[in-house]
């Protein structure tokens, strides 16, 4: 079965959207500093929410692009609730989740790791390991301009 995930990035970062360097330099929920990963979401709307929880300046919302990514489910390992640390969705981010994702990436257990979203735990985010040998089997689609509706942050245009 094919899975389609989405990545939303600032337009100026389109050329490097799938090299993993951003996460390598800026650790996230599922990786420590020094671990390259590509964060994607199971739907375009979830990808938008994952961006919005970090945005502080309204003007920046005009500068994004979205990119579909597709891959076969056989390339994906899923982490269910039973294997996750109890505090996996806490803020600030616990070291336990960063260690879990970084260990998965370092061991190259799969090209993609499915993890629940901390925003909507019933939906999936997909972490892509750009260093995995099966990374080349992941199909990266064409980018399109993405426009956030500013009402999501309580602003009217």
C-alpha positions in Angstrom: 0.0 0.0 0.0 1.2 3.5 -0.9 1.4 6.2 1.8 1.4 9.9 0.9 2.8 12.3 3.5 3.4 16.0 3.3 6.2 18.4 4.1 5.7 22.1 4.5 8.8 24.3 4.3 9.6 27.9 3.9 10.0 28.5 0.1 13.6 29.6 0.6 14.4 26.1 1.9 12.9 24.1 -1.0 16.3 23.0 -2.4 17.3 21.5 0.9 13.9 20.3 2.1 14.9 16.6 1.9 18.5 16.5 3.0 17.8 16.2 6.7 20.2 19.0 7.7 17.6 21.2 9.3 16.7 18.6 11.9 20.3 17.7 12.2 21.1 21.2 13.3 17.9 21.8 15.2 16.8 18.8 17.2 13.1 18.0 17.2 10.8 15.7 19.1 12.3 12.6 17.5 15.9 13.5 17.0 19.0 14.7 18.9 21.3 17.3 17.4 23.5 15.6 14.9 20.9 13.2 13.6 19.6 14.1 10.1 15.8 13.5 9.7 13.0 14.7 7.5 9.8 15.4 9.3 6.6 14.8 7.3 2.9 14.5 8.3 0.2 12.0 7.2 -2.0 14.8 5.8 -1.6 18.3 4.5 -3.7 19.7 7.3 -1.6 18.0 10.0 1.5 19.3 8.4 0.0 22.8 8.6 -0.7 22.3 12.3 2.8 21.1 13.0 4.1 24.4 11.5 1.5 26.6 13.3 2.5 25.4 16.8 5.9 27.0 16.2 5.0 30.2 14.3 5.1 33.5 16.2 5.1 36.0 13.4 2.1 36.3 11.1 4.0 37.6 8.2 6.1 34.4 7.9 2.9 32.4 7.0 3.1 33.8 3.5 6.4 32.2 2.7 5.7 28.4 2.6 5.5 25.6 0.0 4.1 22.1 0.4 5.6 19.0 -1.1 3.9 15.5 -1.3 6.0 12.5 -0.5 5.0 8.9 -1.3 6.4 5.6 -0.3 5.4 2.0 0.1 4.2 1.0 3.5 6.8 -1.8 3.5 9.5 0.9 4.0 7.8 2.0 7.2 8.1 1.0 10.8 5.3 2.1 13.1 5.7 3.0 16.7 2.5 2.3 18.6 1.5 3.7 22.0 2.7 0.6 23.8 6.4 1.2 22.9 6.4 5.0 23.4 7.6 6.5 26.7 4.7 7.8 28.8 5.9 11.4 28.5 6.5 11.2 24.7 4.2 14.1 23.9 5.3 16.5 26.7 6.5 20.0 26.2 9.3 20.6 26.7 10.3 17.6 24.6 11.7 14.7 26.7 15.1 13.2 26.0 13.5 9.8 25.7 11.7 10.5 22.4 14.8 12.2 21.0 16.8 9.1 21.9 14.2 6.8 20.4 14.2 8.5 17.0 17.9 9.0 16.9 18.6 5.4 17.7 16.2 4.3 15.0 17.9 6.6 12.5 21.5 5.5 13.5 20.6 1.8 13.2 18.9 2.4 9.9 16.0 0.1 11.0 13.8 1.4 8.2 13.6 4.3 5.7 10.5 5.7 7.4 9.3 5.8 11.0 5.6 6.4 11.7 5.0 8.1 15.0 1.9 9.7 16.5 1.5 13.4 16.3 1.9 15.2 19.6 -0.8 17.6 18.4 -3.3 15.0 17.3 -2.1 11.6 18.7 -4.6 9.7 16.5 -2.8 10.9 13.4 0.6 10.0 12.1 3.8 11.8 11.4 6.4 10.1 9.2 10.1 10.6 9.9 12.3 9.9 6.9 15.9 8.8 7.3 17.9 10.4 4.4 20.8 8.1 5.2 18.9 4.8 4.8 19.7 2.8 1.7 16.0 2.7 0.7 15.7 6.5 0.8 16.0 6.4 -3.0 12.6 4.5 -3.1 10.8 7.5 -1.7 9.1 9.6 -4.3 9.3 13.3 -3.7 6.6 15.2 -5.6 6.5 18.7 -6.9 6.4 21.7 -4.6 3.4 24.1 -4.6 2.9 27.4 -2.9 1.1 26.9 0.4 -1.1 29.6 1.9 -2.1 29.5 5.6 -5.4 31.0 6.4 -4.5 33.7 8.9 -7.8 33.2 10.8 -6.1 30.1 12.3 -4.1 32.4 14.5 -7.0 34.8 15.1 -6.0 37.4 12.5 -8.3 38.9 9.8 -6.8 40.2 6.6 
